[in-house]
Amino acid sequence: MGQVFLVQHPRLPRQDALKLLDAGVSRNDDFKLRFQREADLLAQLSHQNIVTLHDRGQFEDRLWITMEYVDGTDAGELVKTHGALDPTLALELITGAGAALDYAWRKQRITHRDVKPANILLGVDGGELEAVKLADFGIAKAAGEATSLTSTGITVGTMQYISPEAIEEDLDNRADIYSLGCTAFHLLTSRPRTRASRSPP
């Protein structure tokens, strides 16, 4: 639905991540509302493990938001490059993402709804892990909002990590905990957990 650029702040000595919605998508009311909701939700969250929102706006019919730039990589790329992670590192990443989810639910009753390795960002400085940040609340949902489905009836979220209940039901933060568990499995084994690998009830 858009692109992300590394940009220099026009007045401050700081680099930001600029998320720019495609022109065609910006004219779609459904996507426009989702994009604006991401900014509204992020603006209410201030936590060391959540990417900070700086600003939002519109330029030539294209919507944009600027966010904290995390200099490093993401957990998905780390697994692709290095394979299964050391359990100590995997635990640190899952703990950071879990703290972010707990805060979002406790403060604003917000569920992320798309927890996966690619959305766990790693700030790296001098080869050392400096920060763990949960990103992309673009399909996040506050408790009490309407359906989790898009207007076309397709569930938003990545199917390899989404809980079975999230496909048809209104849900709470337990769905994010399920997705976080699937993410931990991926980090520790270097492969996502498939539906076929689930044990029978």
C-alpha positions in Angstrom: 0.0 0.0 0.0 3.0 2.3 0.0 6.7 2.8 0.4 9.0 3.7 3.3 12.0 6.1 2.8 14.8 7.2 5.0 14.7 11.0 5.1 16.4 13.9 6.7 14.3 16.0 9.0 14.0 19.5 7.4 14.8 21.4 10.6 16.3 19.0 13.1 19.6 17.0 12.9 17.7 13.7 12.7 16.8 11.0 10.2 13.2 9.7 10.1 11.4 6.9 8.4 8.8 8.3 6.0 5.9 6.1 5.1 4.2 7.3 1.9 1.0 5.9 0.6 0.7 5.2 -3.1 -1.4 7.7 -5.0 -4.0 5.1 -6.1 -4.4 3.8 -2.6 -4.6 7.3 -1.1 -7.8 7.8 -3.1 -9.3 4.6 -1.7 -11.4 5.5 1.3 -10.9 2.1 3.1 -7.1 2.3 2.8 -7.0 6.0 3.6 -8.9 5.4 6.9 -6.7 2.5 7.8 -3.6 4.6 7.2 -4.9 7.5 9.2 -5.9 5.1 12.0 -2.3 3.8 12.2 -1.1 7.3 12.9 -3.9 7.9 15.5 -3.1 4.7 17.3 0.6 5.2 17.3 0.3 8.7 18.6 -1.3 7.3 21.7 1.6 4.9 22.4 4.9 5.9 24.1 7.0 2.9 24.9 10.7 2.0 24.5 9.7 -1.1 22.5 7.3 0.6 20.1 8.3 2.7 17.1 7.5 6.3 17.8 5.3 8.3 15.5 6.5 11.9 14.8 4.0 13.4 12.3 1.5 12.8 9.6 0.1 14.7 6.6 -0.9 14.8 3.0 1.1 16.0 -0.1 -0.3 16.1 -3.6 -3.1 13.7 -2.7 -0.6 11.2 -1.1 -0.8 10.5 2.6 2.3 10.2 4.7 3.5 9.6 8.3 7.0 10.0 9.7 8.3 7.6 12.3 11.3 6.9 14.4 14.1 5.5 12.2 15.5 2.2 13.7 19.1 1.8 12.3 19.6 -2.0 12.0 17.5 -4.8 10.6 14.4 -6.8 11.5 14.1 -10.3 13.0 12.8 -11.8 9.7 15.9 -10.7 7.8 18.1 -11.8 10.7 16.7 -15.3 10.4 17.0 -15.4 6.6 20.7 -14.4 6.9 21.8 -16.3 10.0 19.3 -19.1 10.3 17.8 -20.1 13.7 18.7 -17.6 16.4 20.5 -18.2 19.6 17.9 -18.8 22.3 19.2 -15.9 24.4 18.8 -13.4 21.5 15.4 -14.9 20.5 14.2 -14.4 24.1 15.4 -10.8 24.1 13.5 -10.1 20.9 10.3 -11.8 22.0 10.5 -10.2 25.5 10.7 -6.7 23.8 7.8 -7.4 21.4 5.8 -8.8 24.3 6.4 -5.8 26.4 5.2 -3.6 23.5 2.0 -5.6 23.1 1.3 -5.6 26.8 1.6 -1.9 27.0 -0.6 -1.3 23.9 -3.3 -3.4 25.4 -3.0 -2.1 29.0 -3.0 1.6 28.0 -5.3 1.7 25.0 -6.9 -1.8 24.6 -5.1 -2.0 21.2 -4.3 -5.3 19.5 -1.5 -5.3 16.9 -3.0 -8.0 14.7 0.1 -8.6 12.6 2.9 -9.8 14.9 5.6 -11.5 12.9 9.4 -11.5 12.7 9.5 -8.8 10.0 7.7 -6.4 12.3 10.2 -6.7 15.1 13.0 -4.2 14.4 16.5 -4.4 15.8 18.4 -1.2 16.5 22.1 -2.1 16.2 25.1 0.0 17.2 28.6 -1.2 16.7 27.4 -4.7 16.2 25.6 -4.7 19.5 21.8 -4.9 19.9 20.7 -1.5 21.1 16.9 -1.6 20.9 14.0 -3.9 20.1 11.0 -2.1 18.5 7.6 -3.4 17.4 6.5 -1.7 14.2 3.6 -1.6 11.7 0.4 -1.0 13.7 -1.3 -0.4 10.3 -4.0 -3.0 10.9 -4.1 -2.6 14.7 -7.5 -2.5 16.3 -8.8 -0.9 19.4 -11.1 -3.0 21.5 -14.8 -2.4 20.6 -14.1 -1.5 17.0 -16.0 -3.3 14.2 -15.0 -6.4 12.3 -11.4 -7.5 11.7 -12.2 -8.2 8.0 -11.5 -5.8 5.1 -14.4 -4.7 3.0 -13.7 -7.5 0.5 -14.0 -10.1 3.3 -10.3 -11.0 3.4 -8.7 -11.2 6.8 -5.9 -8.8 7.4 -2.8 -10.2 9.0 -0.2 -12.8 8.0 -1.8 -16.2 7.9 1.3 -18.1 9.2 1.1 -16.2 12.5 -2.5 -15.3 12.9 -4.6 -17.1 15.4 -7.5 -19.3 14.2 -10.0 -17.2 16.1 -8.9 -14.0 14.4 -10.2 -15.2 11.1 -13.9 -15.0 12.2 -14.2 -13.5 15.7 -13.7 -10.3 17.5 -10.8 -10.9 19.8 -8.5 -9.5 22.5 -4.8 -9.4 23.2 -4.6 -13.2 23.4 -4.6 -13.3 19.6 -1.4 -11.3 19.7 0.1 -13.7 22.2 -0.6 -16.6 19.9 1.1 -14.7 17.0 4.0 -13.9 19.3 4.4 -17.6 20.1 4.4 -18.4 16.3 7.0 -15.8 15.9 9.2 -17.3 18.7 8.9 -20.7 16.9 10.1 -19.1 13.7 13.1 -17.4 15.3 14.2 -20.6 17.1 13.7 -23.0 14.2 14.3 -20.7 11.2 11.0 -21.7 9.7 7.4 -20.5 10.3 5.0 -22.9 12.0 2.5 -24.3 9.5 -1.1 -25.3 10.2 -0.2 -28.9 9.5 2.4 -28.9 12.3 -0.2 -28.1 15.0 -1.1 -30.8 17.4 -4.7 -32.0 17.5 -6.8 -30.6 20.4 
